[in-house]
Amino acid sequence: MSRQEFERNYGTIVPIDICHPCGALWFDKGENLALTPGGVLRLFVVINDYQPAHRNPLGSNLACPRCQARLPRPSRFCPECGASLA
């Protein structure tokens, strides 16, 4: 995953982890709600600009990149730290 910074409410930034091979986005708790409309648009541009010719699907045994807790299926919310896979 690569980490990129996007515009957040109140003039701050929010780092978002992006897996370009599979297209997954990782939001720490509340980060998806903190993005400004401009930040969301820039995120879509980044996703489009870095899309590979063929995406790899997500595996069945996902772990939280923050705390390494196993993510229960079909949920993509970390039960330990509250982060989410989008």
N, C-alpha and C positions, 0 to 999 in steps of 0.2 A: 504494500500500500504506500502511496505517496501522500504527504500532507501538504495541503494548500490552504491559504488564508483567504477568507471572504468577508465582505462587509457585514457588520452586525449592527443591531440597533444601538443608539446612543454613541455613534462614532467610534466604536471599538471594532475589533476583528474577531473572527471565530475560525479556528483551524478545523478543517474537515479532512478526514482520511478517505482517499479514493483508490479503489483497486481497478486500474484501467483494463487488465485482461478480462475480468469478469463483469465489470460495470457496477460493482457494489459501492455504496457510500456508507461511511460509518460516522454516525452522529453521537457524540457524548450526550449525556442527559440534558435535554432542552435546547441543544444547538440548532435543531431543525426549526424551532420556533423563533430563534433569535436572529435569523437571517433577514436582511432588508430585501425588498423586492429587487433591487439592483444586484444584491449578493446572489439571489436565486437565479437571476438571468445569467450572471457570470458563471455560476456553477453549471448551468446547462451548456454554455459555450465550451467550458473546459471538458465536460463529458463528451461533447460532439467532436472537439478538436483532437482528443486523444483516443478515440475509439479504434480498436484494432479491426483488422479485416474479419476476424472471427473471434467471438467472445467465448471464454471458457465458463461453463456453468458452475454455480456454487456447489461445493461439496456437501455431503450429508453431515459431517462432523465439524460444525463450526465452533470456533472459540472466540471469545471477546478479545480484540486486540489490546484492550486496556488492562484487564485484570486476568485474562486467560481462562476465565470460567467457561464451561461448556454451555453453549446456547441450546435450550430445549427446542425441539422441532414441534410444530411448525412455527413457533414464536421466534422472532429475531431480536428480542429484547433481552439484555443481560440481566439475570436475576440478582447478580451481585452488585453491580455498579449503576445499573439503570440505562446504560448506553444502548443504542439501537442500530441495526443494520437496515439500510434502506434499499 
